[in-house]
Amino acid sequence: MKQLIYLDNAATTKTRPEVVEAMLPYFTEYYGNPSSVYEFSAEPKRAIAQARETIAKALGAKSNEIYFTYGGTESDNWALISTAEAYQAKGKHIITTKIEHHAILHTCEYLEQRGFEVTYLDVDEFGVVKLDELEKAIRPDTILISVMFANNEIGTIEPIKEIGEIAKKHGILFHTDAVQAFCHVPINVDECHIDMLSSSAHKLNGPKGTGFLYIRTGLKTRSFIHGGAQERKRRGGTENTAGIVGFGKAVEIAMATMEERTAKEKAMRDHLIERVLKEIPFARLNGHPSQRLSNNANFAFQFIEGESMLIMLDMEGICGSSGSACTSGSLDPSHVLLAIGLPHEIAHGSLRLTLSAETTMEQIDFTVDCLKKIVERLRSMSPLYEDYMKKQEKGKRSEERRKQKLYAMREAAQAGDPVAIAQYEEHLAYQRERNQKHRQKLKEAKEASPEYISQLEEKERIKREKMLETERKRVERAKKKNKLTRAELKEKAKTDPEAAKQLEAMRAKEAEARQRKKEREEAKMAADPEYAAMMEARKKEYIRTRTAKRKAEHEALVELAKTDEEAARKLAEKRKYQSEATVRCYQKLKADAEAGDPEAMKRYEAHLAKRREDYHKKKAEKEDIPA
């Protein structure tokens, strides 16, 4: 029996055994309706709440912002249609891209039939949204921007954070289809300014028929499915308890293994890409070369048809795709490949291979070996390939004759033949003139074509990103090394006076560096009001996010401490540390005030006044209590 090599994980994934095991009790043991009031429904209700919390944590969201659906398609429909209906009084203009999943594109077509206007943005050759064109497309009546997080066909990851910032700046809602990206790349809805996000369980080793829509608190959205009060009256229908439990378990595992899993997938993906591009002629990689999903490789092969390639791969036990699984029955070339500029004849010869953590390097090598033979066989049957090779061969022969003629002319000119000298000088003059024309044409193209300039800028951006990534890794290594050294030095300083001096010197140096940085920032903010306003907004957002995060973590620890001894111990230690830190803070404040620091004196007086106020308040409350 031939082995099965499944390389279509962007279409769907194998449900993990742990996920199936977690789901089983909710089919036969805890099968009660979670919306019922009797005790038997308590366990399904608790399990759904737990899954909702797990998913929310993975996004940096609140649990009450997660709404379960049938899948990604329903979530996309809900996000677009409910937003359009709820905000149509403000405007009827929506912005999306030409490379979205059909769950978005077909929904936009539906809305266009009902009086809404949709702008479909172009992308560059890598499938990346052009931010300047996005900003230009915004109108006073724009109510929604919907851009997918990562493309399902070519794997390109979009600049979501930058898009979110643009949407926020203009007061426009931002939705992203994160079906392919969720649990494959880190996502924080607050950092990326995402208002709505769609996902599906079966893309990350969860069950089919379960998805969710993240809706930021405060959004005016309407119900999409009517008929019940489930999902806080926004989505009617009995909850798919088993599916939701499975989704939660899949997210839990995926988040815990993300770093290790994606690193493994990336290594195999890069090996696959390298071998295909090196060993198969007339092959190209579709999508961004580095800014792409860790498990996605999409190729275009000239002179062959994608469906034939898939059939022959299937005969070898290899499962792949020619694009989106949702449109595999269509004979039309992929709208995504056409959008990135591929001609029809090349787009027809596309192949998408998407890996998983279970994929092995041996399977990759076997697939490439089979693919080489299949491509060669299909091309041998292609009249287009035969004609092309004949033209290439003819061109090679013609070029060889021209070179030989030029070589003979140069040899004769060097020998002193006057006719040959004149001919060779004429040839050189023609070459110089042609080169000059080419340079002038190139210069004019650069000046006249913003697209050409943008392509050059894109290449420069990719180069710059690589340099920044290299520098980031270097800084991380240095920080890690420094942290280890500092920890060792701190421990040694407890008993070694010399180490204590070194630690003190290190702290003083760091304090000086922080002060210098602070002064530079203050000078820059004083000189540039816009920069100052931006930094102030960033600071407020950081404080808000940090405070919310710490509060959520503390509340979770308090709740866990009720039943967990280790959590109770950590909570007690935390409270002790906070109490001691507060005492130290006030002692320092008192010392600074006694030393004559005006600012410290004001703060200390305010502190004492607050303590007196609290004391009298408590005293009054005690006196009011009857004996």
HELIX and SHEET records of a PDB file:
HELIX    1   1 PRO A   17  MET A   23  1                                   7    
HELIX    2   2 PRO A   25  THR A   28  1                                   4    
HELIX    3   3 GLU A   39  SER A   41  5                                   3    
HELIX    4   4 ALA A   42  LEU A   59  1                                  18    
HELIX    5   5 SER A   63  GLU A   65  5                                   3    
HELIX    6   6 GLY A   72  TYR A   87  1                                  16    
HELIX    7   7 HIS A  102  GLU A  112  1                                  11    
HELIX    8   8 LEU A  131  ALA A  137  1                                   7    
HELIX    9   9 ILE A  160  LYS A  169  1                                  10    
HELIX   10  10 ALA A  201  LYS A  203  5                                   3    
HELIX   11  11 GLN A  230  LYS A  233  1                                   4    
HELIX   12  12 THR A  241  GLU A  279  1                                  39    
HELIX   13  13 GLY A  306  MET A  315  1                                  10    
HELIX   14  14 ALA A  325  THR A  327  5                                   3    
HELIX   15  15 HIS A  335  ALA A  339  1                                   5    
HELIX   16  16 HIS A  344  ALA A  347  1                                   4    
HELIX   17  17 MET A  361  SER A  380  1                                  20    
HELIX   18  18 PRO A  383  GLN A  414  1                                  32    
HELIX   19  19 PRO A  418  ALA A  448  1                                  31    
HELIX   20  20 PRO A  450  LYS A  492  1                                  43    
HELIX   21  21 PRO A  497  ALA A  527  1                                  31    
HELIX   22  22 PRO A  529  ALA A  561  1                                  33    
HELIX   23  23 GLU A  565  GLU A  594  1                                  30    
HELIX   24  24 PRO A  598  ASP A  624  1                                  27    
SHEET    1   A 2 ILE A   5  TYR A   6  0                                        
SHEET    2   A 2 ILE A 318  CYS A 319  1                                        
SHEET    1   B 7 ILE A  66  THR A  69  0                                        
SHEET    2   B 7 GLY A 211  ILE A 215 -1                                        
SHEET    3   B 7 MET A 196  SER A 200 -1                                        
SHEET    4   B 7 LEU A 173  ASP A 177  1                                        
SHEET    5   B 7 THR A 142  SER A 146  1                                        
SHEET    6   B 7 HIS A  93  THR A  97  1                                        
SHEET    7   B 7 GLU A 117  LEU A 121  1                                        
SHEET    1   C 3 ALA A 283  ASN A 286  0                                        
SHEET    2   C 3 ASN A 296  PHE A 301 -1                                        
SHEET    3   C 3 SER A 350  THR A 354 -1                                        
END                                                                             
